[in-house]
Amino acid sequence: MKFIATIFLEGLNVKILLSIFTGEPDMFET
């Protein structure tokens, strides 16, 4: 299960980095 958690966290990191680089933090608009 640790492998799945790592994949999930990696995906979250990528999403955060993308939102920072694109200037569209869509995940913070909740």
mmCIF file of the N, C-alpha and C atoms, coordinates in Angstrom:
data_MODEL
# 
_entry.id   MODEL 
# 
loop_
_atom_site.group_PDB 
_atom_site.id 
_atom_site.type_symbol 
_atom_site.label_atom_id 
_atom_site.label_alt_id 
_atom_site.label_comp_id 
_atom_site.label_asym_id 
_atom_site.label_entity_id 
_atom_site.label_seq_id 
_atom_site.pdbx_PDB_ins_code 
_atom_site.Cartn_x 
_atom_site.Cartn_y 
_atom_site.Cartn_z 
_atom_site.occupancy 
_atom_site.B_iso_or_equiv 
_atom_site.pdbx_formal_charge 
_atom_site.auth_seq_id 
_atom_site.auth_comp_id 
_atom_site.auth_asym_id 
_atom_site.auth_atom_id 
_atom_site.pdbx_PDB_model_num 
ATOM 1  N N  . MET A 1 1  ? 0.832   -1.207 0.000   1.00 0.00 ? 1  MET A N  1 
ATOM 2  C CA . MET A 1 1  ? 0.000   0.000  0.000   1.00 0.00 ? 1  MET A CA 1 
ATOM 3  C C  . MET A 1 1  ? 0.868   1.259  0.000   1.00 0.00 ? 1  MET A C  1 
ATOM 4  N N  . LYS A 1 2  ? 2.093   1.118  0.482   1.00 0.00 ? 2  LYS A N  1 
ATOM 5  C CA . LYS A 1 2  ? 2.986   2.272  0.523   1.00 0.00 ? 2  LYS A CA 1 
ATOM 6  C C  . LYS A 1 2  ? 3.307   2.734  -0.897  1.00 0.00 ? 2  LYS A C  1 
ATOM 7  N N  . PHE A 1 3  ? 3.366   1.776  -1.834  1.00 0.00 ? 3  PHE A N  1 
ATOM 8  C CA . PHE A 1 3  ? 3.664   2.110  -3.227  1.00 0.00 ? 3  PHE A CA 1 
ATOM 9  C C  . PHE A 1 3  ? 2.564   2.996  -3.800  1.00 0.00 ? 3  PHE A C  1 
ATOM 10 N N  . ILE A 1 4  ? 1.313   2.631  -3.522  1.00 0.00 ? 4  ILE A N  1 
ATOM 11 C CA . ILE A 1 4  ? 0.170   3.401  -4.019  1.00 0.00 ? 4  ILE A CA 1 
ATOM 12 C C  . ILE A 1 4  ? 0.170   4.803  -3.410  1.00 0.00 ? 4  ILE A C  1 
ATOM 13 N N  . ALA A 1 5  ? 0.481   4.873  -2.125  1.00 0.00 ? 5  ALA A N  1 
ATOM 14 C CA . ALA A 1 5  ? 0.517   6.171  -1.448  1.00 0.00 ? 5  ALA A CA 1 
ATOM 15 C C  . ALA A 1 5  ? 1.599   7.061  -2.060  1.00 0.00 ? 5  ALA A C  1 
ATOM 16 N N  . THR A 1 6  ? 2.732   6.448  -2.401  1.00 0.00 ? 6  THR A N  1 
ATOM 17 C CA . THR A 1 6  ? 3.832   7.209  -3.007  1.00 0.00 ? 6  THR A CA 1 
ATOM 18 C C  . THR A 1 6  ? 3.410   7.752  -4.369  1.00 0.00 ? 6  THR A C  1 
ATOM 19 N N  . ILE A 1 7  ? 2.744   6.911  -5.170  1.00 0.00 ? 7  ILE A N  1 
ATOM 20 C CA . ILE A 1 7  ? 2.258   7.344  -6.483  1.00 0.00 ? 7  ILE A CA 1 
ATOM 21 C C  . ILE A 1 7  ? 1.295   8.522  -6.316  1.00 0.00 ? 7  ILE A C  1 
ATOM 22 N N  . PHE A 1 8  ? 0.404   8.407  -5.326  1.00 0.00 ? 8  PHE A N  1 
ATOM 23 C CA . PHE A 1 8  ? -0.593  9.451  -5.089  1.00 0.00 ? 8  PHE A CA 1 
ATOM 24 C C  . PHE A 1 8  ? 0.083   10.766 -4.707  1.00 0.00 ? 8  PHE A C  1 
ATOM 25 N N  . LEU A 1 9  ? 1.052   10.696 -3.805  1.00 0.00 ? 9  LEU A N  1 
ATOM 26 C CA . LEU A 1 9  ? 1.752   11.905 -3.370  1.00 0.00 ? 9  LEU A CA 1 
ATOM 27 C C  . LEU A 1 9  ? 2.552   12.515 -4.505  1.00 0.00 ? 9  LEU A C  1 
ATOM 28 N N  . GLU A 1 10 ? 3.170   11.669 -5.333  1.00 0.00 ? 10 GLU A N  1 
ATOM 29 C CA . GLU A 1 10 ? 3.922   12.168 -6.490  1.00 0.00 ? 10 GLU A CA 1 
ATOM 30 C C  . GLU A 1 10 ? 2.992   12.924 -7.431  1.00 0.00 ? 10 GLU A C  1 
ATOM 31 N N  . GLY A 1 11 ? 1.819   12.368 -7.676  1.00 0.00 ? 11 GLY A N  1 
ATOM 32 C CA . GLY A 1 11 ? 0.836   13.013 -8.542  1.00 0.00 ? 11 GLY A CA 1 
ATOM 33 C C  . GLY A 1 11 ? 0.390   14.347 -7.961  1.00 0.00 ? 11 GLY A C  1 
ATOM 34 N N  . LEU A 1 12 ? 0.242   14.387 -6.625  1.00 0.00 ? 12 LEU A N  1 
ATOM 35 C CA . LEU A 1 12 ? -0.164  15.612 -5.964  1.00 0.00 ? 12 LEU A CA 1 
ATOM 36 C C  . LEU A 1 12 ? 0.917   16.676 -6.120  1.00 0.00 ? 12 LEU A C  1 
ATOM 37 N N  . ASN A 1 13 ? 2.186   16.253 -5.975  1.00 0.00 ? 13 ASN A N  1 
ATOM 38 C CA . ASN A 1 13 ? 3.312   17.176 -6.136  1.00 0.00 ? 13 ASN A CA 1 
ATOM 39 C C  . ASN A 1 13 ? 3.343   17.754 -7.547  1.00 0.00 ? 13 ASN A C  1 
ATOM 40 N N  . VAL A 1 14 ? 3.152   16.889 -8.545  1.00 0.00 ? 14 VAL A N  1 
ATOM 41 C CA . VAL A 1 14 ? 3.160   17.342 -9.936  1.00 0.00 ? 14 VAL A CA 1 
ATOM 42 C C  . VAL A 1 14 ? 2.038   18.339 -10.176 1.00 0.00 ? 14 VAL A C  1 
ATOM 43 N N  . LYS A 1 15 ? 0.855   18.061 -9.615  1.00 0.00 ? 15 LYS A N  1 
ATOM 44 C CA . LYS A 1 15 ? -0.293  18.945 -9.801  1.00 0.00 ? 15 LYS A CA 1 
ATOM 45 C C  . LYS A 1 15 ? -0.006  20.316 -9.188  1.00 0.00 ? 15 LYS A C  1 
ATOM 46 N N  . ILE A 1 16 ? 0.615   20.314 -8.014  1.00 0.00 ? 16 ILE A N  1 
ATOM 47 C CA . ILE A 1 16 ? 0.951   21.572 -7.343  1.00 0.00 ? 16 ILE A CA 1 
ATOM 48 C C  . ILE A 1 16 ? 1.971   22.362 -8.154  1.00 0.00 ? 16 ILE A C  1 
ATOM 49 N N  . LEU A 1 17 ? 3.006   21.656 -8.632  1.00 0.00 ? 17 LEU A N  1 
ATOM 50 C CA . LEU A 1 17 ? 4.037   22.327 -9.429  1.00 0.00 ? 17 LEU A CA 1 
ATOM 51 C C  . LEU A 1 17 ? 3.452   22.891 -10.711 1.00 0.00 ? 17 LEU A C  1 
ATOM 52 N N  . LEU A 1 18 ? 2.586   22.120 -11.366 1.00 0.00 ? 18 LEU A N  1 
ATOM 53 C CA . LEU A 1 18 ? 1.965   22.587 -12.602 1.00 0.00 ? 18 LEU A CA 1 
ATOM 54 C C  . LEU A 1 18 ? 1.115   23.825 -12.340 1.00 0.00 ? 18 LEU A C  1 
ATOM 55 N N  . SER A 1 19 ? 0.339   23.798 -11.247 1.00 0.00 ? 19 SER A N  1 
ATOM 56 C CA . SER A 1 19 ? -0.528  24.939 -10.943 1.00 0.00 ? 19 SER A CA 1 
ATOM 57 C C  . SER A 1 19 ? 0.310   26.173 -10.624 1.00 0.00 ? 19 SER A C  1 
ATOM 58 N N  . ILE A 1 20 ? 1.484   25.969 -10.023 1.00 0.00 ? 20 ILE A N  1 
ATOM 59 C CA . ILE A 1 20 ? 2.370   27.097 -9.715  1.00 0.00 ? 20 ILE A CA 1 
ATOM 60 C C  . ILE A 1 20 ? 2.971   27.670 -10.999 1.00 0.00 ? 20 ILE A C  1 
ATOM 61 N N  . PHE A 1 21 ? 3.417   26.788 -11.876 1.00 0.00 ? 21 PHE A N  1 
ATOM 62 C CA . PHE A 1 21 ? 4.065   27.237 -13.114 1.00 0.00 ? 21 PHE A CA 1 
ATOM 63 C C  . PHE A 1 21 ? 3.067   27.873 -14.071 1.00 0.00 ? 21 PHE A C  1 
ATOM 64 N N  . THR A 1 22 ? 1.840   27.372 -14.100 1.00 0.00 ? 22 THR A N  1 
ATOM 65 C CA . THR A 1 22 ? 0.847   27.916 -15.023 1.00 0.00 ? 22 THR A CA 1 
ATOM 66 C C  . THR A 1 22 ? 0.155   29.129 -14.434 1.00 0.00 ? 22 THR A C  1 
ATOM 67 N N  . GLY A 1 23 ? 0.324   29.339 -13.113 1.00 0.00 ? 23 GLY A N  1 
ATOM 68 C CA . GLY A 1 23 ? -0.300  30.495 -12.474 1.00 0.00 ? 23 GLY A CA 1 
ATOM 69 C C  . GLY A 1 23 ? -1.785  30.280 -12.254 1.00 0.00 ? 23 GLY A C  1 
ATOM 70 N N  . GLU A 1 24 ? -2.228  29.009 -12.317 1.00 0.00 ? 24 GLU A N  1 
ATOM 71 C CA . GLU A 1 24 ? -3.640  28.707 -12.105 1.00 0.00 ? 24 GLU A CA 1 
ATOM 72 C C  . GLU A 1 24 ? -3.792  27.664 -10.997 1.00 0.00 ? 24 GLU A C  1 
ATOM 73 N N  . PRO A 1 25 ? -3.727  28.098 -9.755  1.00 0.00 ? 25 PRO A N  1 
ATOM 74 C CA . PRO A 1 25 ? -3.855  27.181 -8.620  1.00 0.00 ? 25 PRO A CA 1 
ATOM 75 C C  . PRO A 1 25 ? -5.306  26.739 -8.433  1.00 0.00 ? 25 PRO A C  1 
ATOM 76 N N  . ASP A 1 26 ? -5.780  25.878 -9.344  1.00 0.00 ? 26 ASP A N  1 
ATOM 77 C CA . ASP A 1 26 ? -7.191  25.474 -9.315  1.00 0.00 ? 26 ASP A CA 1 
ATOM 78 C C  . ASP A 1 26 ? -7.519  24.660 -8.065  1.00 0.00 ? 26 ASP A C  1 
ATOM 79 N N  . MET A 1 27 ? -6.503  24.053 -7.469  1.00 0.00 ? 27 MET A N  1 
ATOM 80 C CA . MET A 1 27 ? -6.767  23.205 -6.305  1.00 0.00 ? 27 MET A CA 1 
ATOM 81 C C  . MET A 1 27 ? -6.988  24.058 -5.047  1.00 0.00 ? 27 MET A C  1 
ATOM 82 N N  . PHE A 1 28 ? -6.635  25.333 -5.112  1.00 0.00 ? 28 PHE A N  1 
ATOM 83 C CA . PHE A 1 28 ? -6.805  26.197 -3.947  1.00 0.00 ? 28 PHE A CA 1 
ATOM 84 C C  . PHE A 1 28 ? -8.074  27.045 -4.054  1.00 0.00 ? 28 PHE A C  1 
ATOM 85 N N  . GLU A 1 29 ? -8.870  26.802 -5.107  1.00 0.00 ? 29 GLU A N  1 
ATOM 86 C CA . GLU A 1 29 ? -10.067 27.611 -5.307  1.00 0.00 ? 29 GLU A CA 1 
ATOM 87 C C  . GLU A 1 29 ? -11.305 26.987 -4.680  1.00 0.00 ? 29 GLU A C  1 
ATOM 88 N N  . THR A 1 30 ? -11.098 25.967 -3.862  1.00 0.00 ? 30 THR A N  1 
ATOM 89 C CA . THR A 1 30 ? -12.244 25.278 -3.256  1.00 0.00 ? 30 THR A CA 1 
ATOM 90 C C  . THR A 1 30 ? -12.870 26.140 -2.177  1.00 0.00 ? 30 THR A C  1 
# 
